Amino acid sequence: MVMQKLAYTLAAYLPGPSETTPFWRRRSQCKKWPLTRALSCGEQLASALRFCHDEAFPGYRVLHRDVKPNNIGFLVGSGRLVLFDFGLASIWKRDPGGGRDKSMDEPNEVRPLTGQTGSLRYMAPEVAMCQPYNHKAEVFSFADVLWEMGSHERPFRDLSTDTFTMGIQKGVRPKCPKKWPPALTQLLGECWLGEPEKRPEMKDIIPRLREVLAGLEVEGGAKGSARRGSQGEARSPT
């Protein structure tokens, strides 16, 4: 089997843990991950998951079941984000009842799949608690990865292995910085909802990410123009 070569994984390129990485090195690492870059990568990851959930095989969904930075990489040359390592993936046949009303089982039907599959800190509550689940579990995992790219911290880093399941069951979630756009904080909150059926679909997440990213780019451009104008006035002779 021949595969495209990766330049690096997301896990290897994100800022190191604050408690073990020298502050001068971490500061440099964090500068490489402004929120606009996190959102751009998040949009690409959402597109990959949408393809798995809705387009990969007619009549089926592909559940990756281990969405985390170690399984996300960037291609050599193009730098395009890719999702890989489908060793835990599950194929989900739509409408298994053979003609039943799809509104009864799509998109919110859950099935008794293997629990505690994947990596703990990127695991949805229903997976961690070995309850039936569906592709909406990956919406939760996606939000963890997006938050990590933007905040430069590991999700649930203050929870131990023993307290993680209890914490997320009680509604503990990563805190979004106050400086983040409200629309982004709102989106992540919806992705982290304890009721999977209330989480958005990946296809609906993509345009919302694009809107937030466009707003930040416009705001950044306006601030840049203001700074240049201010500097120009300061240099102009009186």
C-alpha positions as CSV (number, residue, x, y, z in Angstrom):
1,M,0.0,0.0,0.0
2,V,1.3,3.4,-1.0
3,M,0.3,6.4,1.0
4,Q,1.0,10.1,0.8
5,K,3.9,11.3,2.9
6,L,3.2,13.4,6.0
7,A,5.3,16.4,6.8
8,Y,4.4,16.1,10.5
9,T,1.5,15.3,12.8
10,L,-0.7,17.9,14.5
11,A,0.4,16.5,17.9
12,A,4.1,17.1,17.1
13,Y,3.5,20.7,15.9
14,L,1.2,22.0,18.6
15,P,2.8,23.9,21.6
16,G,4.2,21.7,24.3
17,P,2.6,21.4,27.7
18,S,3.1,24.6,29.7
19,E,4.3,22.7,32.8
20,T,7.2,21.0,30.9
21,T,8.1,23.3,28.1
22,P,10.5,26.2,28.7
23,F,8.5,29.4,28.5
24,W,10.6,31.0,25.7
25,R,10.2,27.9,23.5
26,R,6.5,27.7,24.2
27,R,6.0,31.4,23.5
28,S,7.5,30.9,20.1
29,Q,5.4,27.8,19.5
30,C,2.2,29.6,20.5
31,K,2.9,32.4,18.0
32,K,2.7,29.8,15.3
33,W,-0.9,29.0,16.3
34,P,-3.0,32.1,16.2
35,L,-6.7,31.5,16.4
36,T,-7.1,32.1,12.7
37,R,-4.8,29.1,12.0
38,A,-6.7,27.0,14.5
39,L,-10.0,27.8,12.7
40,S,-8.6,27.1,9.3
41,C,-7.3,23.7,10.4
42,G,-10.6,23.1,12.2
43,E,-12.5,23.7,9.0
44,Q,-10.3,21.2,7.2
45,L,-10.8,18.6,9.9
46,A,-14.6,19.2,9.9
47,S,-14.6,18.7,6.1
48,A,-12.7,15.4,6.5
49,L,-15.2,14.2,9.1
50,R,-18.2,15.3,7.1
51,F,-16.8,13.2,4.2
52,C,-16.6,10.2,6.5
53,H,-20.0,10.7,7.9
54,D,-21.9,11.6,4.8
55,E,-20.1,10.9,1.5
56,A,-17.4,8.2,1.8
57,F,-19.7,5.2,0.9
58,P,-23.3,5.6,-0.3
59,G,-25.7,4.2,2.3
60,Y,-23.1,4.1,5.1
61,R,-21.3,6.3,7.6
62,V,-17.7,5.9,8.6
63,L,-17.0,6.5,12.2
64,H,-13.3,7.1,12.8
65,R,-13.7,6.7,16.6
66,D,-10.2,8.0,17.5
67,V,-10.1,11.7,16.5
68,K,-7.1,13.3,18.2
69,P,-4.0,15.3,17.3
70,N,-1.9,12.1,16.9
71,N,-4.1,11.0,14.1
72,I,-4.2,14.3,12.2
73,G,-1.3,15.4,10.0
74,F,-0.2,17.7,7.2
75,L,0.9,16.6,3.8
76,V,4.4,17.4,2.4
77,G,4.3,20.3,-0.1
78,S,0.6,21.4,0.1
79,G,0.4,21.4,3.9
80,R,-3.1,20.2,3.6
81,L,-4.6,18.7,6.8
82,V,-5.5,15.0,6.7
83,L,-7.2,12.5,9.0
84,F,-5.5,9.1,9.2
85,D,-5.3,5.9,11.2
86,F,-8.7,4.2,10.7
87,G,-7.7,1.2,12.8
88,L,-10.6,1.7,15.1
89,A,-13.1,2.8,12.5
90,S,-16.6,1.4,12.3
91,I,-18.9,1.2,9.2
92,W,-22.4,2.3,10.0
93,K,-25.2,1.2,7.7
94,R,-27.9,3.7,7.4
95,D,-31.6,2.6,7.8
96,P,-30.7,-1.0,8.9
97,G,-34.4,-1.8,9.2
98,G,-34.8,-2.0,5.5
99,G,-37.2,0.7,4.6
100,R,-38.1,2.1,8.1
101,D,-38.8,5.8,8.3
102,K,-35.3,7.3,8.3
103,S,-36.5,10.2,10.4
104,M,-36.7,7.6,13.2
105,D,-33.0,6.6,13.1
106,E,-31.2,9.3,11.2
107,P,-29.2,11.2,12.2
108,N,-29.9,10.6,15.9
109,E,-30.2,6.9,16.2
110,V,-27.6,5.4,18.6
111,R,-26.3,1.8,18.6
112,P,-24.5,-0.4,21.1
113,L,-20.9,0.1,19.8
114,T,-17.8,-0.7,21.8
115,G,-17.4,1.7,24.6
116,Q,-14.2,3.5,25.8
117,T,-12.9,3.4,22.2
118,G,-10.2,5.9,21.3
119,S,-8.2,8.3,23.5
120,L,-9.7,9.3,26.9
121,R,-9.3,13.1,26.8
122,Y,-10.9,13.3,23.3
123,M,-13.8,10.9,24.1
124,A,-17.4,11.9,24.2
125,P,-19.3,11.2,27.5
126,E,-21.5,8.5,26.0
127,V,-18.4,6.6,24.7
128,A,-16.5,7.0,28.0
129,M,-19.5,5.6,29.9
130,C,-20.0,2.7,27.5
131,Q,-23.4,3.9,26.4
132,P,-24.8,3.5,22.8
133,Y,-23.6,6.2,20.5
134,N,-23.3,7.4,16.9
135,H,-21.3,9.8,14.7
136,K,-22.2,12.7,17.0
137,A,-19.6,11.4,19.4
138,E,-17.0,12.6,16.9
139,V,-18.5,16.1,17.0
140,F,-17.5,16.2,20.7
141,S,-14.0,14.9,19.9
142,F,-13.7,17.5,17.1
143,A,-14.5,20.3,19.5
144,D,-11.7,19.1,21.9
145,V,-9.2,19.2,19.1
146,L,-10.3,22.6,17.9
147,W,-10.2,24.0,21.4
148,E,-6.7,22.6,21.9
149,M,-5.4,24.2,18.7
150,G,-6.8,27.6,19.7
151,S,-6.0,27.5,23.4
152,H,-2.6,25.8,23.3
153,E,-3.6,23.5,26.1
154,R,-4.6,19.9,26.3
155,P,-8.3,19.4,26.9
156,F,-9.3,18.2,30.4
157,R,-5.6,18.4,31.5
158,D,-6.7,19.0,35.2
159,L,-8.7,15.8,35.3
160,S,-7.0,12.5,36.1
161,T,-8.0,9.2,34.4
162,D,-10.1,8.4,37.3
163,T,-12.0,11.7,37.5
164,F,-12.4,12.3,33.7
165,T,-15.5,10.1,33.2
166,M,-17.2,11.5,36.3
167,G,-16.3,15.1,35.3
168,I,-17.7,15.1,31.8
169,Q,-20.8,13.2,33.0
170,K,-21.4,16.1,35.3
171,G,-20.9,18.7,32.5
172,V,-17.2,19.7,33.0
173,R,-15.9,21.2,29.8
174,P,-12.8,23.1,28.7
175,K,-13.2,26.9,29.2
176,C,-13.0,29.2,26.2
177,P,-10.9,32.4,26.6
178,K,-13.1,35.5,26.9
179,K,-11.3,37.1,24.0
180,W,-12.6,34.4,21.6
181,P,-15.5,35.4,19.3
182,P,-18.9,34.6,21.0
183,A,-19.9,32.7,17.9
184,L,-17.0,30.3,18.4
185,T,-17.7,29.8,22.1
186,Q,-21.3,29.1,21.2
187,L,-20.4,26.6,18.6
188,L,-18.0,24.7,20.9
189,G,-20.6,24.7,23.6
190,E,-23.1,23.1,21.2
191,C,-20.6,20.4,20.2
192,W,-20.0,19.6,23.8
193,L,-23.6,19.1,24.8
194,G,-24.3,16.1,26.9
195,E,-27.3,15.1,24.7
196,P,-25.7,13.9,21.4
197,E,-28.9,14.5,19.4
198,K,-28.5,18.3,20.1
199,R,-25.0,18.5,18.8
200,P,-24.7,20.0,15.3
201,E,-23.8,17.9,12.2
202,M,-20.3,18.3,10.8
203,K,-21.8,19.7,7.6
204,D,-23.4,22.5,9.6
205,I,-20.3,23.2,11.6
206,I,-18.2,24.1,8.5
207,P,-20.1,27.2,7.4
208,R,-20.1,28.5,11.0
209,L,-16.4,28.1,11.3
210,R,-15.9,29.9,8.0
211,E,-18.0,32.8,9.2
212,V,-16.0,33.1,12.4
213,L,-12.8,32.9,10.5
214,A,-13.9,35.6,8.0
215,G,-14.8,37.9,10.8
216,L,-11.4,37.5,12.5
217,E,-9.6,38.1,9.2
218,V,-11.6,41.3,8.5
219,E,-11.0,42.5,12.1
220,G,-7.2,41.7,11.8
221,G,-7.0,43.6,8.5
222,A,-8.8,46.6,9.9
223,K,-6.4,46.7,12.9
224,G,-3.4,46.3,10.6
225,S,-4.6,49.3,8.5
226,A,-5.2,51.3,11.6
227,R,-1.7,50.6,12.9
228,R,-0.1,51.5,9.6
229,G,-2.1,54.7,9.4
230,S,-1.1,55.6,12.9
231,Q,2.6,55.0,12.2
232,G,2.3,57.0,9.0
233,E,0.9,60.0,10.8
234,A,3.7,59.7,13.4
235,R,6.4,59.8,10.7
236,S,4.8,62.6,8.7
237,P,6.5,66.0,9.1
238,T,4.4,68.7,10.9
